[in-house]
Amino acid sequence: MTERVDGRKLRYVHRRGEMLRAATEHALDHGLEDLTLRKVAQAVGVSHATLVHHFTTKEQLITEIVEGVLAETLAVPDLPLDHPDPLREVWRRATGAEGRRHIKLFAAIIAQAVYGDPVLRKAVASSMRQRTQLIADGLVLRGCPRTSAQPIATSVLAAVRGLLVDLITTGDEERVNAAFEDAVTELERRLAELPGQGA
């Protein structure tokens, strides 16, 4: 027996990604606090029924928006593994106009996760672990012992995340950029002192 295909769903299946991107843009501009399916449908330019058909609930839509934003924040997929200065390049992109939009929503997502939203908390925890592992892998490629890579990566991610939140909150670019440079210099000094890194 063949499975019955929902023609209505097929009609918009090619637009699901487009709708999700538009919904994410709406969230980047307005946040998640007052997000409703009706507001998103209006912003996206589809009917409320169409949005419900694809995402079922507001929670499902928010989950997918959050997963996308967390994946994009501090991610530089085109950065080569042998880039000479990866951390500064990540910082440069994160502090650009588009990067700041993601950081702002990322900070809001973390705040909601801290206050007990289990879906957001799980997504944020997964994102943090993935980012930490990516940084740790990069450190290992640069000669850092694997036993040291995880704690150093955790410190690096925490410092960058905190400085970015400071920047979007205060707008004190000179102070925050100086603090970032201080953190990078300290990381470089620490890595240079690891066994096997000296002459």
C-alpha positions as CSV (number, residue, x, y, z in Angstrom):
1,M,0.0,0.0,0.0
2,T,1.5,3.3,-1.0
3,E,1.5,6.2,1.4
4,R,-0.9,9.0,0.5
5,V,0.8,12.2,-0.4
6,D,-0.5,15.5,1.0
7,G,-0.8,17.7,-2.1
8,R,-1.2,20.8,0.0
9,K,2.1,20.2,1.6
10,L,3.8,19.5,-1.7
11,R,2.6,22.8,-3.0
12,Y,4.8,24.7,-0.5
13,V,7.5,22.1,0.3
14,H,10.0,24.1,-1.8
15,R,9.1,27.2,0.2
16,R,9.7,25.7,3.7
17,G,13.3,26.8,3.8
18,E,12.4,30.2,2.4
19,M,9.7,30.6,5.1
20,L,12.2,29.5,7.8
21,R,14.8,32.0,6.6
22,A,12.2,34.8,6.5
23,A,11.0,33.8,10.0
24,T,14.6,33.9,11.2
25,E,15.1,37.4,9.8
26,H,11.9,38.5,11.6
27,A,13.3,37.1,14.9
28,L,16.7,38.7,14.3
29,D,14.9,42.1,13.8
30,H,12.3,41.7,16.6
31,G,13.5,39.0,19.0
32,L,11.6,36.0,20.2
33,E,9.7,37.6,23.1
34,D,6.5,38.5,21.3
35,L,6.9,36.1,18.4
36,T,3.6,34.6,17.2
37,L,2.7,32.5,14.2
38,R,0.4,35.2,12.9
39,K,3.1,37.9,13.1
40,V,5.6,35.6,11.4
41,A,3.0,34.6,8.7
42,Q,2.4,38.3,8.0
43,A,6.1,39.1,7.8
44,V,6.8,36.1,5.6
45,G,3.9,36.7,3.3
46,V,2.0,33.4,3.7
47,S,-1.2,32.5,5.5
48,H,-1.3,31.5,9.1
49,A,-2.7,28.1,8.0
50,T,0.3,27.6,5.7
51,L,2.8,28.3,8.5
52,V,0.9,26.0,10.9
53,H,0.9,23.3,8.2
54,H,4.7,23.3,8.0
55,F,5.7,24.1,11.6
56,T,2.6,22.9,13.5
57,T,3.3,25.0,16.6
58,K,5.1,28.2,17.6
59,E,7.4,26.1,19.7
60,Q,8.5,24.0,16.7
61,L,9.1,27.2,14.6
62,I,11.1,28.8,17.5
63,T,13.1,25.5,17.9
64,E,14.1,25.6,14.2
65,I,14.9,29.3,14.4
66,V,17.0,28.8,17.5
67,E,18.9,25.9,16.0
68,G,19.7,28.0,12.9
69,V,20.8,31.0,14.9
70,L,23.0,28.9,17.2
71,A,24.6,27.2,14.2
72,E,25.3,30.6,12.6
73,T,26.6,32.4,15.7
74,L,30.4,32.4,15.9
75,A,30.4,29.9,12.9
76,V,32.8,30.6,10.0
77,P,32.3,27.6,7.7
78,D,34.5,28.9,5.0
79,L,37.5,29.5,7.4
80,P,40.3,27.1,6.3
81,L,41.8,24.9,9.0
82,D,45.2,26.4,8.4
83,H,44.1,30.0,8.7
84,P,47.0,31.9,10.4
85,D,44.7,33.9,12.8
86,P,41.3,32.1,13.2
87,L,40.2,33.7,16.4
88,R,40.7,37.3,15.2
89,E,38.9,36.4,12.0
90,V,35.9,35.0,13.9
91,W,35.9,38.1,16.0
92,R,36.0,40.4,13.0
93,R,33.0,38.7,11.4
94,A,31.0,38.4,14.7
95,T,31.4,42.1,15.4
96,G,30.3,43.1,11.9
97,A,26.8,44.3,11.2
98,E,25.4,40.9,10.4
99,G,27.3,39.2,13.1
100,R,25.9,41.5,15.7
101,R,22.4,40.7,14.8
102,H,23.1,37.0,15.5
103,I,24.9,37.8,18.7
104,K,22.0,39.9,20.0
105,L,19.5,37.1,19.4
106,F,21.9,34.6,20.7
107,A,22.2,36.5,24.0
108,A,18.4,36.7,24.2
109,I,18.1,32.9,23.6
110,I,20.6,32.2,26.4
111,A,18.6,34.4,28.8
112,Q,15.4,32.5,28.0
113,A,17.2,29.2,28.3
114,V,18.6,30.2,31.8
115,Y,15.1,30.9,32.9
116,G,14.0,27.4,32.3
117,D,12.8,26.9,28.8
118,P,13.8,23.2,28.3
119,V,13.9,23.3,24.5
120,L,16.1,26.4,24.4
121,R,18.3,25.1,27.2
122,K,18.9,21.8,25.4
123,A,19.7,23.7,22.1
124,V,22.0,26.2,23.8
125,A,23.9,23.4,25.7
126,S,24.4,21.4,22.5
127,S,25.6,24.5,20.6
128,M,28.1,25.4,23.4
129,R,29.5,21.9,23.4
130,Q,29.8,21.9,19.6
131,R,31.6,25.3,19.6
132,T,33.9,24.2,22.4
133,Q,34.8,21.0,20.5
134,L,35.5,23.0,17.3
135,I,37.9,25.3,19.2
136,A,39.5,22.4,20.9
137,D,40.1,20.6,17.6
138,G,41.7,23.8,16.3
139,L,44.0,24.0,19.3
140,V,45.1,20.4,18.8
141,L,45.9,21.1,15.2
142,R,48.2,23.9,16.5
143,G,50.0,21.5,18.8
144,C,48.0,21.8,22.0
145,P,47.8,18.5,23.9
146,R,44.3,17.1,23.8
147,T,44.2,17.0,27.6
148,S,44.6,20.8,27.7
149,A,42.5,21.6,24.6
150,Q,39.1,21.3,26.2
151,P,39.6,23.5,29.2
152,I,41.4,26.1,27.2
153,A,38.7,26.0,24.5
154,T,36.0,26.5,27.2
155,S,37.9,29.5,28.5
156,V,38.2,31.0,25.0
157,L,34.6,30.5,24.2
158,A,33.4,32.0,27.5
159,A,35.7,35.0,27.0
160,V,34.6,35.7,23.5
161,R,30.9,35.2,24.3
162,G,31.1,37.5,27.3
163,L,33.0,40.2,25.4
164,L,30.4,40.1,22.5
165,V,27.5,40.5,25.0
166,D,29.4,43.4,26.6
167,L,29.9,45.0,23.1
168,I,26.3,44.7,22.0
169,T,25.1,45.9,25.4
170,T,27.4,48.9,26.0
171,G,28.7,49.7,22.5
172,D,32.1,50.4,24.1
173,E,34.1,49.2,21.0
174,E,37.5,50.5,22.0
175,R,37.4,49.0,25.5
176,V,36.0,45.6,24.4
177,N,38.3,45.3,21.4
178,A,41.3,46.0,23.6
179,A,40.0,43.3,26.1
180,F,39.7,40.9,23.2
181,E,43.3,41.6,22.1
182,D,44.4,41.1,25.7
183,A,42.6,37.7,25.8
184,V,44.2,36.6,22.5
185,T,47.6,37.7,23.6
186,E,47.2,35.7,26.8
187,L,46.1,32.7,24.8
188,E,49.1,32.9,22.5
189,R,51.4,33.2,25.5
190,R,49.8,30.2,27.1
191,L,50.0,28.1,24.0
192,A,53.7,29.0,23.5
193,E,54.5,27.7,27.0
194,L,52.9,24.3,26.4
195,P,55.3,21.4,26.2
196,G,56.8,20.9,22.8
197,Q,56.0,24.5,21.6
198,G,59.3,26.1,22.5
199,A,62.5,26.0,20.5
